[in-house]
Amino acid sequence: MSKNHQATPAYGKGSVLAYRTYLPSLTGVKVIPESSFKGRENILFAANIEVTVAGEAFRPSFSEGDNSLVVATDSMKNFIQRHLGTFQGTTMEGFLDYTARAFLDKYDQISSVELKGDLLSFEQMDRTMSEERTPSQLVFKQSNNEQSQATIQIERTASEYEITKQQSSLKDLQLIKVQGNSFSGFVRDEYTTLPEDSNRPLFIYLNIHWTYEHNHEALGDQPAKYVAAEQIRDLAASIFDQTQTKSIQHLIYVIGCSILNIFPQLLYVSFESQNHTWDLIVDDIPNSEGKVYTEPRPPYGFQLFTVTREDAAKEKAQHAAESAQ
Ligand SMILES: O=c1[nH]c(=O)c2[nH]c(=O)[nH]c2[nH]1
């Protein structure tokens, strides 16, 4: 549910599902070494949208029961679904921008509109023709793994529309690194029972959010500036692989700096991480470096951090100084 900080009356519709086949393909993104992502064919573009419209004009619908300016949320659902049919762009961010502007064009009583969209993941399966496996153009597997999400808020100002919020996200990425992680040097006092750990398996859940310096670069119509959630996913995993982690706090900082240094069009990257590190059950397996673990019991720890361009520049300079030594 979206929060309405300004206390302007607001209402909307959640879980609007719209599945579009054959949206134009996303091509021409900047390819990075850490990811094989080159674009999205968009044979299937599956969206779960939430719309929130706000405006003082809706106050009488609350205070008086006067529905004369109320656009039924059922109509909002139809509006979103039909606009996915006319949308000619290639990304969720672009679709939300297109549809938000269309809402403001159509209904004068709306002063601001926020659209949030989950891009539902359908993975392309393989097909075999003459013993050669290639990606199927027809069959996809619904995936319940990590998900990309976008949010945009557009306000009506005196003369034009203004994007007042823009965020792209990767949600619920769950990564395990089986060794190469320590956690030590933390406060030891009468409440401390956790031992120092020089080599733990680290299982983390990550939500990563990124914002562009220029809002329009988020939309995908300049694909070289567009940053795909798949690239953020692959970059996070690659940094995790390469980093001897000292803590989740430090890991997400390093991931954030890398994202900002590779994609200078981004303004900041923010993280919500959770620690789901497994509990050790069997430490010594003869003739093996293996161990047995199980799910940790609740509660879990979490971290919140926003990495800025200033942080990324500092990290880059430090890295350059270390490499020069
Ligand atoms: O990476 C971690 N950061 C912490 O702050 C913390 N606290 C804890 O008990 N384990 C961990 N791990």
The ligand as an ORCA input file, in Angstrom:
! r2SCAN-3c Opt
* xyz 0 1
  O      27.012     -9.264      8.584
  C      26.560     -9.185      9.732
  N      26.313     -7.973     10.284
  C      25.822     -7.816     11.565
  O      25.576     -6.669     12.031
  C      25.575     -8.996     12.301
  N      25.122     -9.213     13.561
  C      25.093    -10.559     13.752
  O      24.711    -11.122     14.817
  N      25.557    -11.198     12.642
  C      25.868    -10.248     11.730
  N      26.339    -10.324     10.447
*
